């Protein structure tokens, strides 16, 4: 009876330790979708307490294998930034994003803190600045 109890506890512990997001592979096909962030992924958002006001990002596939990246911010006012013609390239453990020939980000599995515990899941990080228009786009987040 004692062996069954120990085996049951071991099995429950093993299942508890499994993180379904960590087993999800990072592929180009998994890149498309909507992303959310929090103050732990993006330190610029640490003071935003209302989740509905956190920046969001959407990646949509376009024709010709290119993607459209749209970032929406709500504070201090609603602002939408869009990059059209983003190219992607698969790497061994990530997907790299390029805009106008420049590397602007990557989508890879990493460990991060979700406010309650440390988790391991795919995280998207994008950073692009345009000196001509003096605009800056930054986002770090996970799929919704």
C-alpha positions in Angstrom: 0.0 0.0 0.0 2.8 2.4 0.9 4.5 1.8 -2.5 1.2 2.7 -4.3 0.9 5.9 -2.3 4.5 6.9 -3.1 3.9 6.1 -6.8 0.7 8.1 -6.8 2.5 11.1 -5.3 5.3 10.8 -7.8 2.9 10.7 -10.7 1.0 13.7 -9.4 4.2 15.6 -8.9 5.4 14.7 -12.5 2.1 15.9 -14.0 2.1 19.1 -11.9 5.6 19.9 -13.2 4.5 19.6 -16.8 3.9 22.9 -18.5 1.9 22.5 -21.7 3.2 25.8 -23.1 6.8 24.7 -22.7 6.1 21.7 -25.0 4.6 23.8 -27.7 7.3 24.1 -30.5 8.3 27.5 -31.8 7.7 27.4 -35.5 6.9 29.9 -38.2 3.3 28.5 -38.3 2.9 29.2 -34.5 4.0 32.9 -34.9 0.7 34.2 -36.3 -1.7 35.4 -33.6 -2.4 37.9 -30.8 0.0 38.6 -28.0 -0.2 40.1 -24.5 2.4 41.4 -22.1 2.8 42.2 -18.5 5.1 44.2 -16.3 7.5 41.3 -15.9 8.0 40.8 -19.6 8.0 44.5 -20.4 9.4 46.7 -17.6 7.9 49.7 -19.4 4.5 48.4 -18.4 5.2 47.9 -14.7 3.1 50.9 -13.6 0.0 49.8 -15.7 -2.4 48.1 -13.2 -5.3 47.6 -15.5 -4.7 44.6 -17.8 -7.1 46.1 -20.4 -4.6 49.0 -20.9 -1.5 46.9 -21.5 -0.1 47.0 -25.0 -1.1 44.2 -27.4 0.4 43.0 -30.6 -1.0 41.1 -33.5 0.9 39.2 -36.2 -1.0 38.4 -39.4 0.3 36.6 -42.4 0.2 38.4 -45.7 0.7 37.2 -49.3 4.2 36.3 -50.4 5.2 34.9 -47.0 5.4 38.3 -45.4 3.7 39.3 -42.1 2.1 42.4 -40.7 2.9 43.4 -37.1 0.5 45.7 -35.4 1.1 47.0 -31.9 -1.6 48.8 -30.0 -1.0 50.9 -26.9 -3.7 52.5 -24.8 -1.7 54.8 -22.4 -1.5 57.8 -22.5 -3.8 57.6 -25.5 -4.7 54.8 -28.0 -1.9 54.5 -30.6 -1.5 51.9 -33.3 1.8 51.2 -35.0 2.1 48.8 -38.0 5.0 47.3 -39.8 4.1 45.7 -43.1 6.3 43.4 -45.0 8.0 41.7 -42.1 10.0 38.6 -43.1 10.6 35.6 -40.9 13.3 33.0 -40.8 13.3 29.7 -38.9 16.3 29.0 -36.7 17.1 25.9 -34.7 15.2 27.0 -31.6 13.5 30.2 -32.6 11.9 32.3 -35.4 13.7 35.5 -36.3 11.9 38.6 -37.6 13.3 41.1 -40.1 12.0 44.4 -41.3 13.6 46.2 -44.3 16.5 43.9 -44.0 17.2 44.6 -40.3 16.7 42.1 -37.6 13.9 43.4 -35.3 13.1 40.5 -33.1 12.7 36.8 -32.3 10.2 34.3 -31.0 11.7 31.7 -28.8 11.0 29.5 -25.7 12.4 31.1 -22.6 11.7 31.2 -18.8 9.8 34.2 -17.5 7.8 35.2 -14.4 4.0 35.6 -14.9 3.4 37.2 -11.6 2.7 34.0 -9.7 5.4 31.6 -10.8 8.3 31.1 -13.2 7.1 29.5 -16.4 8.8 28.4 -19.6 6.9 29.2 -22.8 7.4 30.9 -26.2 8.1 34.6 -25.8 8.0 37.2 -28.7 10.4 40.2 -28.5 10.4 42.9 -31.1 12.4 46.2 -31.1 12.4 48.5 -34.0 13.4 52.2 -34.3 13.1 54.4 -37.4 15.5 57.4 -37.2 13.7 59.2 -40.1 10.3 59.3 -38.4 11.8 59.1 -34.9 9.4 56.3 -34.1 10.1 53.4 -31.8 8.2 50.1 -31.5 9.0 47.7 -28.7 7.1 44.7 -27.5 7.8 41.6 -25.3 4.9 39.2 -24.8 3.3 35.8 -25.0 0.4 34.5 -27.1 -3.1 35.2 -25.7 
